[in-house]
Amino acid sequence: MQNLETTYMGLKIKNPLILGSSSLSENADGVKKAEDAGFGAVVLKSIFEEQIISETNADINGAEGFNGRNDYLDVFSSVTKERYLEKYLDLVSKAKKAVDIPVIASINCTSESAWLEYAKRFQDSGADALELNCYIMAGNAKLSGDQIEKQYFEVAEKTRQIISLPLSIKLSWHFTSIANVVKKYSDLGYDGIVMFNHFFRPDIDIEKVSVCSSRFIQPKGDYSETLRWTAMMSGEIKADICSSTGIRDSETAIKMLLAGAKAVQMTSAVYQQGYEVAGKVASEISEWMERHNYSSIGAFNGLLAQEKIENPQRWERSQYMKVNRF
Ligand SMILES: Cc1cc2nc3c(=O)[nH]c(=O)nc-3n(C[C@H](O)[C@H](O)[C@H](O)COP(=O)(O)O)c2cc1C
């Protein structure tokens, strides 16, 4: 086996394969399975502010005897919220005890106050790093792209100020200028940029004539946007890029590393093939390195980044002219 050791956000990892945040990492057992199967690090299931709020509301609605006593309700809701936060902090500490690989906690909040409160609590949770999962649905026609981005960066800046742990942001590609947004996060001192997140999307069930969720785990992953932006940004920013979305096999993982990713996250592949996919992908990367005489990840990492290739335009332009030639 070749040496697959690398560093991501200053964390030493035995290989560049990271289990992405999902129910696969919602308990210490899943995290241990990931380590045993060969993952280099794990991102825990996110704590969602919306989930805390909805579970807190459900608890309040189920509680008897308050009869509109708002003073009691305030106390009750903060106790319930605290309980869910504690539950997540407990997951971090159990996961840390269960494994030697780095454990990355993940937060998804919608309000600025919650971001800052949660981030502060995770600072001392024992996690090795923190991944922020941030997404503002740009569905308000009164808000411009600039105004929405301002919301992202206000929270980003304040969070960075209070967190001394390695900190990453997991972004979607729904920005007019992805390059500008990614660079700003890096300039704010973020250690890692996870590009990109993939969301549950609505669909329509034509038999029930109703709105439903689309199938989240697609049979085949589409990695093309991830690859393009990894290649275009890896030489431009100080932060490490962790490629995510569509990475199902060793071939795609190798492509991301060649494009300049310091690490890759895999999620759907594990739902489809089991945790063992990590060991298989790691040994196939090693075989490929041996065939190409690369003795370390550093020997080929970023070789095909935009700034390194002869014709950098190849990462930017779609080749419609060629395709349309009769
Ligand atoms: C069932 C499921 C649950 C997920 N839960 C989370 C989550 O809690 N937080 C998060 O940041 N991403 C979550 N994700 C997104 C994944 O971490 C990942 O970004 C996405 O699946 C794209 O990567 P993939 O193509 O390797 O699956 C979830 C994905 C799946 C399939």
The ligand as a MOL file (V3000), in Angstrom:
LIG
                    3D

  0  0  0     0  0            999 V3000
M  V30 BEGIN CTAB
M  V30 COUNTS 31 33 0 0 0
M  V30 BEGIN ATOM
M  V30 1 C -29.5540 10.6740 3.8790 0
M  V30 2 C -28.6500 11.8590 3.8240 0
M  V30 3 C -28.5450 12.7070 4.9280 0
M  V30 4 C -27.7230 13.8360 4.8720 0
M  V30 5 N -27.6100 14.6450 5.9660 0
M  V30 6 C -26.7570 15.7110 5.9330 0
M  V30 7 C -26.5660 16.5230 7.0680 0
M  V30 8 O -27.1340 16.3010 8.1470 0
M  V30 9 N -25.7170 17.5840 6.9630 0
M  V30 10 C -25.0270 17.8640 5.8140 0
M  V30 11 O -24.2510 18.8300 5.7920 0
M  V30 12 N -25.1850 17.0960 4.7140 0
M  V30 13 C -26.0290 16.0360 4.7530 0
M  V30 14 N -26.1700 15.2540 3.6420 0
M  V30 15 C -25.4360 15.6190 2.4070 0
M  V30 16 C -24.1460 14.7960 2.2690 0
M  V30 17 O -23.2510 15.0690 3.3400 0
M  V30 18 C -23.4340 15.1160 0.9550 0
M  V30 19 O -23.0490 16.4550 0.9230 0
M  V30 20 C -24.3190 14.8360 -0.2750 0
M  V30 21 O -24.9810 13.5890 -0.1340 0
M  V30 22 C -23.5090 14.8200 -1.5640 0
M  V30 23 O -22.4710 13.8850 -1.5290 0
M  V30 24 P -22.5980 12.4210 -2.2170 0
M  V30 25 O -22.7910 12.6280 -3.6720 0
M  V30 26 O -21.3100 11.7150 -1.8670 0
M  V30 27 O -23.7760 11.7490 -1.5880 0
M  V30 28 C -26.9860 14.1100 3.6900 0
M  V30 29 C -27.0680 13.2300 2.6090 0
M  V30 30 C -27.8800 12.1090 2.6610 0
M  V30 31 C -27.9260 11.1720 1.4720 0
M  V30 END ATOM
M  V30 BEGIN BOND
M  V30 1 1 1 2
M  V30 2 1 2 3
M  V30 3 2 2 30
M  V30 4 2 3 4
M  V30 5 1 4 5
M  V30 6 1 4 28
M  V30 7 2 5 6
M  V30 8 1 6 7
M  V30 9 1 6 13
M  V30 10 2 7 8
M  V30 11 1 7 9
M  V30 12 1 9 10
M  V30 13 2 10 11
M  V30 14 1 10 12
M  V30 15 2 12 13
M  V30 16 1 13 14
M  V30 17 1 14 15
M  V30 18 1 14 28
M  V30 19 1 15 16
M  V30 20 1 16 17
M  V30 21 1 16 18
M  V30 22 1 18 19
M  V30 23 1 18 20
M  V30 24 1 20 21
M  V30 25 1 20 22
M  V30 26 1 22 23
M  V30 27 1 23 24
M  V30 28 2 24 25
M  V30 29 1 24 26
M  V30 30 1 24 27
M  V30 31 2 28 29
M  V30 32 1 29 30
M  V30 33 1 30 31
M  V30 END BOND
M  V30 END CTAB
M  END
